Amino acid sequence: MMKTESKLALWVTTLGLQAVALSSLHAVTLQMNDFGAGADVGPSLQQATNSLGTGGSADPATGVITTGTNNNSTYGLNSSSLVDVTSVAGATGFTVEWVISGISQNVGAIQSNDMFFGVTGNSSTATNGDPSLFNNSGNAIGIKLDVIGSVSSFFEVGSSSTGAQQTTALTTDSMEDGFTLSFTVNDDNTWSATSTGLSSEINTSGTLAHATYAGIASNLGAYTSVQGNSIVYTVDSVSISTVPEPSSAALLGLGAMALVFRRKK
């Protein structure tokens, strides 16, 4: 009897670990743009701008974004069409990741106007329109980096300037050398955000104060932009993927365990 119980415990443990591993494999990539590495999935990116200043551009082929010669010049990249997270069976949220190779010019110009990395519910190319986090759209959420005097900065995750914020000191070197930003929004309206490569990392979470998961998950596109004079930064990659439902894999594992145990008896 004890041997049978030990085997059962072993099978439960083993299959439980397998279920956890399987759940992590069920994430579905809905959009991936890596600018020439050959792994693109889903919508392409396009230039978004307010067309102020001269010499500005945002190249969807290389990920290089350059603002024009005007303090109010805004350039960025956004998705040319939208994805639907709710169309993926078992999805309980989504994760967005932006990998930035660095800011190569005029990082000190990012003052008050901010850099935005997030998602929106609109594929317009006008940065003064709905897709801009600058306008605090109800269906635009993400992370906002702000450099005041080249050292002070804050991060925002939420749909408006009254959303959750984490304020800390940030060196310009860490922004120039490149960083990764990631945030997850769940179907219960909770979110979490992290970074790697910044001098003071982001590690914060909360609940959406204005937008809702239900209101944005079915029409979702990636978006980044910066406003300022002659700022240059390069996007290495951006991705939008689903958060899988762990219980689906767990139930499969328990079902398999029951069959194996019954046969062994």
C-alpha positions as MATLAB code, in Angstrom:
seq = 'MMKTESKLALWVTTLGLQAVALSSLHAVTLQMNDFGAGADVGPSLQQATNSLGTGGSADPATGVITTGTNNNSTYGLNSSSLVDVTSVAGATGFTVEWVISGISQNVGAIQSNDMFFGVTGNSSTATNGDPSLFNNSGNAIGIKLDVIGSVSSFFEVGSSSTGAQQTTALTTDSMEDGFTLSFTVNDDNTWSATSTGLSSEINTSGTLAHATYAGIASNLGAYTSVQGNSIVYTVDSVSISTVPEPSSAALLGLGAMALVFRRKK';
ca = [
       0.000    0.000    0.000;
       2.802    2.379    0.964;
       4.639    1.588   -2.280;
       1.524    2.421   -4.289;
       1.072    5.675   -2.399;
       4.733    6.573   -2.961;
       4.391    5.928   -6.671;
       1.265    8.049   -6.746;
       3.047   10.893   -4.973;
       5.942   10.635   -7.419;
       3.622   10.655  -10.419;
       1.712   13.641   -9.032;
       4.960   15.555   -8.476;
       6.419   14.640  -11.873;
       3.273   15.342  -13.818;
       2.681   18.518  -11.870;
       6.121   19.769  -12.919;
       5.370   18.723  -16.477;
       2.098   20.634  -16.334;
       3.904   23.786  -15.230;
       6.395   23.347  -18.056;
       3.613   22.759  -20.573;
       1.757   25.866  -19.469;
       4.789   28.009  -20.256;
       4.856   26.567  -23.776;
       1.329   27.678  -24.565;
       2.092   31.394  -24.869;
       1.244   32.554  -28.395;
       3.232   35.289  -30.105;
       0.794   37.596  -31.880;
       3.343   40.161  -33.006;
       7.126   40.063  -33.302;
       9.250   42.600  -35.148;
      13.020   42.207  -34.929;
      14.152   44.289  -37.897;
      15.863   41.857  -40.204;
      16.552   38.814  -38.038;
      13.851   36.863  -39.901;
      11.468   36.112  -37.027;
       8.692   38.612  -37.778;
       5.173   37.535  -36.829;
       1.901   39.371  -37.272;
       1.506   43.065  -38.106;
       4.363   45.125  -39.512;
       5.409   48.467  -38.020;
       4.925   51.892  -39.577;
       6.120   55.434  -38.954;
       3.988   57.595  -36.668;
       4.695   61.332  -36.471;
       3.322   64.817  -35.961;
       5.598   65.969  -38.832;
       7.083   68.894  -36.906;
      10.676   69.920  -37.621;
      12.966   68.719  -40.394;
      15.147   65.645  -40.673;
      12.885   63.362  -38.642;
      12.126   59.735  -39.520;
      11.157   56.377  -38.076;
      12.341   53.463  -40.205;
      10.253   50.255  -39.912;
      13.031   48.315  -41.669;
      15.829   49.177  -39.201;
      14.050   50.331  -36.046;
      15.970   53.634  -36.012;
      13.865   56.578  -34.822;
      15.044   60.185  -35.247;
      13.056   63.233  -34.199;
      13.137   66.445  -36.235;
      14.792   69.755  -35.458;
      11.981   71.030  -33.280;
      11.415   70.657  -29.533;
       7.873   69.453  -30.250;
       8.872   67.013  -32.995;
       7.450   63.553  -32.322;
       8.436   60.386  -34.176;
       7.853   56.748  -33.418;
       6.749   53.338  -34.642;
       3.403   51.631  -34.242;
       1.624   48.549  -35.538;
       0.080   48.848  -39.000;
      -2.852   46.683  -37.843;
      -4.162   45.348  -34.554;
      -4.145   41.914  -32.890;
      -6.866   40.240  -30.824;
      -5.626   38.558  -27.643;
      -9.131   37.323  -26.820;
      -9.172   35.199  -29.984;
      -6.545   32.865  -28.500;
      -8.121   30.045  -26.486;
      -6.952   29.988  -22.881;
      -5.329   33.449  -22.959;
      -5.650   35.238  -19.625;
      -3.579   38.310  -20.466;
      -0.813   39.664  -22.665;
       2.840   40.607  -22.328;
       4.571   43.339  -24.317;
       8.354   43.573  -24.561;
      10.433   46.388  -26.051;
      14.181   45.870  -26.521;
      16.074   49.121  -27.145;
      19.702   48.958  -28.258;
      20.291   52.492  -27.060;
      19.787   56.222  -27.435;
      22.640   57.369  -29.629;
      21.970   61.098  -29.781;
      20.710   63.870  -27.516;
      19.389   61.809  -24.594;
      19.327   65.002  -22.538;
      16.545   66.361  -24.767;
      14.086   63.851  -23.323;
      12.719   66.345  -20.815;
       9.069   66.385  -19.740;
       7.946   65.177  -23.178;
       8.961   61.607  -22.400;
       9.666   58.371  -24.237;
       6.727   55.979  -24.552;
       6.755   52.206  -24.866;
       3.374   50.556  -24.852;
       0.297   49.382  -26.713;
      -2.701   51.201  -28.140;
      -6.064   50.416  -29.692;
      -5.493   52.362  -32.870;
      -3.220   51.974  -35.898;
      -3.313   55.634  -36.948;
       0.026   57.152  -37.987;
      -0.673   60.569  -36.399;
       1.040   60.824  -33.012;
      -1.326   63.561  -31.893;
      -4.209   61.167  -32.446;
      -5.578   58.238  -30.511;
      -2.488   56.008  -30.590;
      -0.319   58.448  -28.650;
       0.367   57.777  -24.998;
       1.261   61.461  -24.939;
      -2.458   62.206  -25.071;
      -3.212   59.737  -22.263;
      -5.720   57.809  -24.356;
      -7.959   55.488  -22.384;
      -6.919   52.562  -24.554;
      -3.204   53.395  -24.561;
      -1.128   51.893  -21.758;
       2.572   51.412  -21.264;
       5.776   52.648  -19.690;
       6.851   56.272  -19.844;
      10.475   57.323  -19.334;
      11.191   60.932  -18.527;
      14.570   62.599  -18.084;
      14.650   65.899  -16.227;
      18.091   67.469  -15.980;
      19.417   64.228  -17.486;
      19.087   62.308  -14.207;
      15.564   62.364  -12.756;
      12.985   60.139  -14.359;
       9.752   58.364  -13.712;
       7.920   55.386  -15.108;
       4.227   55.175  -15.722;
       2.033   52.172  -16.322;
      -1.609   53.065  -16.795;
      -3.837   54.904  -19.183;
      -3.249   58.466  -18.026;
      -0.819   60.695  -16.180;
      -2.732   59.916  -12.992;
      -1.900   56.227  -13.318;
       0.579   54.366  -11.122;
       4.074   55.820  -11.139;
       7.492   54.806   -9.910;
       9.927   57.688   -9.516;
      13.672   57.184   -9.269;
      17.023   58.527  -10.424;
      18.289   57.227  -13.748;
      21.679   57.732  -15.391;
      21.865   58.776  -19.011;
      24.530   56.091  -19.564;
      22.036   53.325  -18.887;
      19.611   54.774  -21.430;
      22.376   55.246  -23.990;
      23.664   51.685  -23.538;
      20.313   50.015  -24.135;
      17.568   48.467  -22.030;
      14.582   46.127  -22.106;
      11.095   47.035  -20.898;
       8.347   44.498  -20.322;
       4.838   44.695  -18.947;
       1.972   42.258  -18.530;
      -1.747   43.015  -18.292;
      -4.063   40.304  -16.970;
      -7.760   39.761  -17.529;
      -8.456   40.764  -13.908;
      -7.029   44.236  -14.774;
      -3.836   43.738  -12.777;
      -0.506   44.645  -14.367;
       3.207   44.263  -13.677;
       6.212   45.984  -15.243;
       9.940   45.239  -15.233;
      13.128   46.426  -16.891;
      16.690   45.259  -17.415;
      19.674   47.437  -18.269;
      18.589   50.653  -16.549;
      20.640   52.065  -13.690;
      17.578   51.801  -11.462;
      15.382   48.948  -12.602;
      11.606   48.987  -12.860;
       9.856   46.363  -10.773;
       6.326   47.473  -10.028;
       2.736   46.274  -10.277;
      -0.809   47.416   -9.670;
      -4.328   47.571  -11.071;
      -5.411   49.532  -14.139;
      -7.047   52.766  -13.011;
      -8.618   53.903  -16.272;
      -8.295   51.366  -19.068;
      -9.662   47.816  -18.742;
      -8.336   44.552  -20.099;
     -11.690   43.876  -21.764;
     -11.562   47.258  -23.454;
      -8.115   46.865  -25.017;
      -7.302   43.166  -25.425;
      -9.359   42.665  -28.588;
      -7.719   45.568  -30.475;
      -4.066   45.841  -29.594;
      -1.038   47.307  -31.356;
       2.522   48.119  -30.285;
       3.552   51.767  -30.007;
       6.695   53.761  -29.168;
       7.548   57.417  -29.658;
       9.631   60.266  -28.298;
       9.209   64.022  -28.465;
      12.155   66.397  -28.576;
      14.853   67.938  -30.764;
      17.079   65.565  -32.795;
      16.818   62.514  -30.516;
      17.936   59.204  -32.016;
      17.146   55.778  -30.574;
      17.029   52.269  -32.011;
      14.487   49.521  -31.376;
      15.989   46.012  -31.523;
      12.684   44.191  -31.195;
       9.107   44.404  -29.996;
       6.712   41.577  -29.234;
       3.157   41.002  -28.033;
       2.360   37.539  -26.663;
      -0.464   35.926  -24.732;
      -0.361   34.872  -21.108;
      -1.580   31.242  -21.029;
      -4.006   29.765  -18.568;
      -1.977   27.456  -16.266;
      -5.005   25.377  -15.302;
      -5.366   24.004  -18.845;
      -2.006   22.235  -18.743;
      -2.515   21.241  -15.115;
      -5.798   19.477  -15.930;
      -4.112   17.606  -18.772;
      -1.408   16.472  -16.392;
      -3.877   15.293  -13.763;
      -5.840   13.389  -16.395;
      -2.710   11.635  -17.624;
      -1.697   10.822  -14.036;
      -5.076    9.235  -13.338;
      -4.813    7.004  -16.421;
      -1.270    5.894  -15.578;
      -2.159    5.143  -11.946;
      -5.225    3.154  -12.981;
      -3.189    1.017  -15.403;
      -0.426    0.384  -12.838;
      -2.980   -0.909  -10.340;
];
